[in-house]
């Protein structure tokens, strides 16, 4: 859901809103972390933290924690450009992204697939980046977390998801090999939204980021 009224599309905004989606186990957070590190020197690509009604976890997404009461108050005050509920939690994207979009920036957010239609109805330049992997890879990654059986993991992977809205641009990145490769592809996608932008080559920085995850 969003704070803008139906039909109030940001037609004048020159920036792009990139909604990152994908199944559990696809590695969305890892790909986004790598891209944020690779593009940290460029202020025209923004990775805003989400507001989430769960405690922060240093091993997971870097988000801003809120209570349900705080979240409801923020919704009532129009503090979110987009918000939705999923998996027993509430998620919000701060309304400050509108100023970034107005200035021509590319704003990248981890989003629920079910909220894409709402975003498309209220923002002019929306692209979807679907991070995915083959079914067996997704199942193996979920099982490796130690919270679900192989049967439960496969059931999660095979769960039906909403279709994409007609006309929305969708770019798929298959993350089944080296994480650095998926990060580089994602950076190239973001580059493609800003023709002529002089951004740093993502490959070396992405490799350094991957090394930091592997080497103590």
N, C-alpha and C positions, 0 to 999 in steps of 0.2 A: 504494500500500500504506500501511497505517497501523500505529501501534504498539499500538493497543487490540486486545484479543482479540475474535474473532468473537462477535457477539451482545452485546457490551458497548456499548450505545448510550447516548449522553449524554442520557438522557431528562429529566434535571433541569435541563439548561442552558436558559436563557431567551433567549440570543443567537441570532443567525443566521449561518450560514456561507454566503457567497456565492461560488460558483465561477465564475470568468470564463473562458469558452472561446470558440473561434471559429477560422475558417480563417486560414491565412497571408495577410497583406495586409489583414486586416479592421481593423487599427488598435487591437488590444486594449491594448497598452502606452500608446498616446497617450490613449485614453479613460480608462484607469485613472489616468494621471498628472494629467489634467485634473480628475478627480473628487477625487483626493487633495488637490490644491491648493484646490479649491472648498470642501472639508469639513475643512480642516486645523484649524479652530477647534473642532471637535467631537470629543472624546475617545471617544465611543461608537461611532465608525466607525473601524476599524483596518485599515490596509493593511500587513501584515507583509512584510518582504523575504524572498524565497525563498533557499534554499541551493542552489547550482548548481555542478556540477563543470566549470566553464569560467571563463576569466578575465573580470574585470569590463570593461565597455565603456561609456565615458561617453556614447556615442550610443545606447545600448540600455537594457535594464532595469537598474535599480539593485538588484543582488543581492549576496549574500555568497558569495564563491568558496571552493571546497573541492577538495582532491584526491580521487581515487577512494578512496584509503585512509582519509582523514579521514571521508569520507561513510559508508563501510562501518562504521567505528567508531561514528559517530553513530547509525546504524541499530541496531547491536547494543546501544547504551546507551539506546535508547528516546528519543532526542532529538527525533524528528519525530512530529507528529500525523498527517501524511500524507507519503508519498514515492512517487515513481514514476520510471521511466526512459523517455526519449523522445529521438529524434534523436541517439543516441550519448552523451547526458549523463544525469546523475542529478539529480533535483529533490526538494527537501524543504521542508516547512512546519514550523517549530518548534513543539514541544509547548506552548509558552507561550500559543498561541492558545486553549487549553482554559480558561485562567483568564479570558480576555476573554469567551469564550462563557458561562462560568458567571456572569459579572457582568452579562450582558445585552447586551453589545456586538455590533455587526455586524462580522464579520471578512471581508475581501474578498481573495481570492487568485486569481492567474492559474494555472489548473489544466489538466491534461491531461484531455481528454474521456474517455479510457479509465479514469480513476481516479474518476469520479463515483460509480459503483456502490459502490466501497469507502468513499467518504466518506459516502454515504447509509446504509450499514450501520452506521456508527459514530458519526454525529452526528445529533441529532434534527431540527433546523431547518435544512435545506439548500435553497438556491435556486440555480438556474443562470442566469447572465446570458450569453447567446450574442451576441457582437458579430459582425456579418456585413456583407456587401455583395454586390451583384450580381456574377455570375461575371466579366464583362468588367472590372469595376472591380478585383477581386482580382488578375486576371492582369496588368493594367496596373501596379498597385502593385508586384507581385513583380518584373516585368521592369525597372521603374525602379531597383531595387536594383543591377542590373548583374551579378547572379550566375547568372541563369538565362535561357534563351531563351524566347520566347513559348510554344513547344511544351512545354518543361519546366514552365513556370509553369502552363499549363492542366492538365497532367497532375497537378500538385500540388493544384490547386484541385478537380479532379474525383475525387481519392482518396477512397475509401469510409471513412466514420468509424463508430464504434460507435453504436448506438441509445441513446437516453437510458433510464435505468431507469424502470420503470413507476411512475407516481405522483409523480415529482419535478417541482417547479415550475420551468418554463422560461420566461424572459422574453427576447425577441429584440429587439435594438437594431440597426437598419440604419444603418451608418456610411458613407453614400455621398454626403453633402453636406458642410455645414460641421461641422468637428470639434466646435465649441462646442455644436451641437445634440445630437450624440450624447452629449457629456459631461453636458449638462443632463438628458437622458432617463435616463442612468445614475444621476445623483444623485437623481432623482425615484424611481427604483426602490429605492434604498437608504433614502430617506425613508419609503417605503411600508412598509418592514419595521419601522419604529419609529413607530407612530401617536402623534401628539401631540408628537413631538420638535420642538424649536425649533432648526432648523438654518438656516444662512445661505442666502439665495437663491443658487443655484449659477450662474445665468446671468452676472451681472457678473464674478464671479471667473473663470469659465471663459473669458469674452471676453478678460480680461487675460492669462490663461495662453496663449491662442492668439496674442495679439499678441506675447508674449515669444518665441514660436517664429519669428515672421515678421520682426520688427523687430530688426536687429543691436544 
